[in-house]
């Protein structure tokens, strides 16, 4: 067998407008995979939202390549395995956050037992998965961080003007755990101390946002649309502080982008977010604690030196443990071990 494996990747959509954290990290991971193994050895099958399940199954049946590794980027895409010509391929499954923190049905447990390696991007998610599925405790597992997905500037740009805090991500009713309500509740008390400070809430709304507008205090700016990749740098470069006040989470694509832009981070001490804070690359507050969030916002927006220290820590993390180069090398090492 060649030292360079043939890889088939099974992913959610890569289409613009469909991106959440799982899709964005999948695209970045696949780009890195293609770079390492070559386009001739890497083939991707994406499940597109506008495509029926039957059409996706037919596309899977038409695949004639003989992969050494099948990388499945989302738990529910394991359901495509019976329709692929695996021919002894090693199955690698990436477990992402909330959808794996529950007991799975017998069909899914059978598919999980077919995998040769399960990967998570936090120890927290693996612990939660085993808590709900203890029969999988003997499965082969590795934690591999996701990476900072945008190029890191060599210099950390200092924003001009009054301080601005940034929350960026979809506004969805079923994603209330992201902490927008807590942020809006804490913000008026921050402005009372820093009258010129602004809060930017940026993201494509998939729910009525009138209640958020009604509850918002002074100096809150809503940008309610999908932000394209070319637009992302402008928001991060202007932000003095990126805030992730999640009540529950594994990780966030916003976090990795903030690392790439060397931005100071204020986040909740939950899941993999807390693991980053424990490494010194962010400041953490207890999840759901509005008073602690208010204090953290007030202190950081009033302290450029501390923001600078946290920004440098973010830059260091993006260049080392969370760099795609180091993650790719580790991932390829795991694949070589599987095929040995």
N, C-alpha and C positions, 0 to 999 in steps of 0.2 A: 504494500500500500504506500502511496506517495506520502511524504512528510507533510504536504499541504493538503488539508482535507477538502472534499467537496461538501458544500453547505447548502441546505435548503432552509430558508427562513419563512416562517408562517407568522404574519403580522396583521394587526388592524390596519385600517386605511392609512396611506401616506398622503391622501389628497388634501390640498389646502382647504382650510375651513373646518376640517374634521379633527383638528389637533387638540388633544388634551396631553397630560404629562406622559401617559403610556405611549401614545402615538409619536410624540416628539422624541422621546428617548429611544423608541424603536427605530425611528428613521436614522438618528445619529449613530446608534449601535450598528445598524446595517451598513451605513456608509463606511464605518470603520472596518467592518468585516470584509466588505468588497475590496477595500484598499489592501488588506492583509493577505487575502487568499487569491485575489484577482477576479475580474468580472466573469471569466470563463468557468470558475469553480463556485460561484455564488449565484443562487437563483432564489427569488422571493415570490411568495404567493400572499397577496393581501386580500383581506375580506373588506369589500367596499359596502358602505351602508345602503346604497341604492340598489345593490345586487341581491337577488334572492339567495336563500341558502342552497337551493337546488343548483343554481348557476355556479355557486362557489364550489360545490361538491364536484360538478362536472369539470371545472377547471383543475381541481385536485386530481381527478382521475386521468386527465390528459397529460400530467407531468410524467415524462419518461426518463428523467435524470435519475441516477443511482447515487444518492448522497451518502456520505459517511456520517454526517451530523445533520439532524433535523432540529432546528432551533425554533421553539414555539414561544412567542412573545406574550401570549395572554392565555390564561387558564382555559377559557371556554373554547379557544381554538384547538385544544386537544381533540375535540370532537371530529376534526378532519383526519386524524391519524388513520382510522380504518380505511380511508379512501386513497391513501398514499402508498406507493410502492416502496416500503421502507427497506426491504431486503437486508435486514440485519443492521440498519443504521442505528447509531446511538441517538437517543432522544434527550434533548436538553430543554427543560421548561423553566421560564422565568416567571416567578410568582410575584405579582404586584399587589401589595396593599390590601385594601378593604375587601375585595371580592374573594380573597382566600381566607379571610378570618371567619370562617364558618364551617360547619359540618357539611361534607359533600355527599351527594347521593351515590348509590351503588355503581351507577354507570360511570360517573366521574372518578370514583375511587379505583375502578378497574383500569381506567385510562391512566390515572396517576401511577399505578403500579407498573405500567409499561415504560415509564421514564427511567433513564439511567443517571440523570443528574438534575437536581432542582437547585435553582439559583434565586437568591433574593438580594435586594440592595440594602437590607438592614437586618441585623440580628433580631430586631423586634418583630418583624413580619414572620420570620421562621418560628419564633417562639409562639406567636399567636396561631400560626397554622397548625403546629403540633398540639397546642392546647385544644383545638377543635377536632383534630384528626390524629389522635395519639398512635393509631396503627401505622402511621407513616414515619415513626421515630427512627426506624432503621434505614431510611432512604438516604442516598448519597446527596449531600448538600454543601454548597459553598455560598458565602456572602461576597458579592462583587458590587461595589458602588457603581452607580451611574455617574456619568461625567458632565463636566461643564461644557455645554454644547456650542458655545460661540467663541470665536477667537478672543484671547485675552490681550488687552492693550498692555504694552510694556510700562506705561505710565498710568497712574491712578488719577483720573481727571477729577478735579474738585468742582462741584456744582456752583453756579453763580446765583446770586439772589437769595431770597428767603428760603429756609429749609423746607423740603418737600418729602413726605413719606409716600411710598408707592405700594399699593396692593394691585396685583395684576392676575387675571384668570377669569374663567367663565363665571357668570352669575346664573346659577341653576338652583331650582328649588330643592333638588335632591343632593345638592352640594352645600347645604347650609353649614356643614361642619367647617367650612373655610374661615368662618369668624367675622364676616362682614358686619353683622349686627353688633358684636362686641366692639369692633373697631369704631363704628359710628357712635356707640354709646360712650366710649372713652374719649373721643376726639375733642368735644367742647372744653373739657378740663385741660387738655393740652394747649389749645388756643388761648385759654385764659392766661397761661404762663408764657407762651410764645405766640403773640398776636398775629404775626405774619406767616406762621407756618401753614402749609397746605397739605391736604390729603388728596391723593389721586387714586380713584378707584377705576381701574381700566379692565375691560373685558366684554366679551360678547354676551348680552343678556338672553337667557332662555327662560325667563320668568318675568312677571310684572315687577318693575323696580320702583314704582311709585311709593310703596312703604319705606324703602330705603331713602329716597329723596326727602320724604316727609320727616323722617327721623334725623336726617343729617343736620349737623350744626353748621357754623360758619366755616368758610374756607375749604369746602369739600368739592372737588371737581370730579364729575363722572364722565368717562369716555366709554360710551356704550356701543361698541362695535368690535368686530374681529380685528385684531392687530396683526398685520402681516410681518413676516420675518424681517424685511428691510426697515420696518418702522420700529422694531423692538429696541435697537440700540439707543434711539433718541430718548425713550422713556427711562431706560436704566442709567444713561449718562447724566440725565438731569436729576435723578432721585438722590437725595442725601441718605435715605434709609429705605430698605425694602422690608416689608412687614408681612409675616405669615402667622397670623394668630389662630391657627387651626385648633379645633377642639379634638380632632382625631385625624391621624394621617400616618402614612408610611414615609413618603418623601413628596417632593413637588418639583416639577420641571422648572418652576419659577426660581426655586432655590438654586438649582445648578446654573441657571442663566445669571443670577445675581453673583454667584461665585466667579463666573467668567468675567464679569465686569468689575470685580473687586469691590463689591458694594457691602457696606455694613448691614447685618441682618439682625432683626428682632423677631423671634419666633417662639412658638409654644413648645414646651418640653414634652413632646409626644413622638413616639415612633422613631424613625430615622432622623427626624429633625433634632430631637434631643441628643442623638449620638453625635451629630455635627457640633452642637453647642458644647457637649462634653469634651470635644477635641479642641475647643477654644476658638472656633471659627465663626461663632455667632453668640448673641446673648439670648438666653431663654427666660420665659416667664411661664408660670403654671397655666395650663390650658383652661380657658373659660373664665379666668380671673381678670375682670375688667379693671380693677384698681391696680393690679400688678402691671397690666398692659399700659395703663395711663402713666404710671411712674416710669416704666421703661421708655416709652415714647418721649416723655418730657425730658428725661435725663439725657437721652442720646441726641435729640434734636438741639439741645442746649450745649452740647459738648463736642465740638469739632475734633478735638484730639482723640477722644475715645472712638468716635466714628472712624477716624483715620487708622487707629490700631486695629479695629475690627475689619476694616477694608483690606488692610495688609494681610491679616489672617485669612481672609477669604481668598485673596490672590495666591497665597502660599498653598492653600488647600487645592485650588484649581490647578496649580502647577505640579502637584504631587499626587496625593491619594485620589483626587477626583479628576485627574487628567485622563482624557480618552486614550492617550498613548499608553499609559501605565495600565489602564483597565483592559485595553485590547491585548496587551502582552499577557496579562494574567489570564484572560479568557482563552486565548489561543493555547496557553499552557495547559489549561483544564481540558481542552479538546484533545490535545496530544496525549494526555494521561488516559482519557477515555478510550482512545484508539490503540493504545499500546498493547 
